[in-house]
Amino acid sequence: MSGGNCFNSVIFWLYINVLTL
């Protein structure tokens, strides 16, 4: 699962941006 943490960080960032639209 290499790069999983980075992927989760990107998803979390996108999720926050959607919530704050």
C-alpha positions, 0 to 999 in steps of 0.5 A, a space after each residue: 500500500 505504498 502511497 496510500 497515505 498521500 492518496 488519502 491526503 488528496 482525497 481529504 483535501 478535495 472533500 474539504 474543498 467540496 464542503 467549503 464551496 
